[in-house]
Amino acid sequence: MARHALTEPAADLDPAEIAGLMCGAHAQVLSAAELSIGRRIAGATRADVQRALWEDRTLVKTFGPRRRSLRRAWRRFGARRDGRRVGVGGGR
């Protein structure tokens, strides 16, 4: 639990690094994914997570194949803004 910043909020990680620790965040509602990431960072606000997604683009929002689930992926994992993965199965 400590590895995923659940026992104590991380003071030195940003939203993208938290998503990397979690191997991505999954939620069916955008605000729930923001909360899942934001609560793991000391002093973070919802705006910090939104900034990482929409301005800094260090997080990527994708839709899952079933039930239109939202997933947040760390850009280093190869996710693209259009939901395809870079270099994995030709983007299928």
Buried (B, 14 or more C-beta within 10 A) or exposed (E): EEEEBEEEBBEEBBBBBBBBBBEBBBBEEBEEBBBBBBBBBEEBEEEBBBBBBEEBEBBBBBEEEEEEBBBBBBBEBEBEEEBBBEEEEEEE
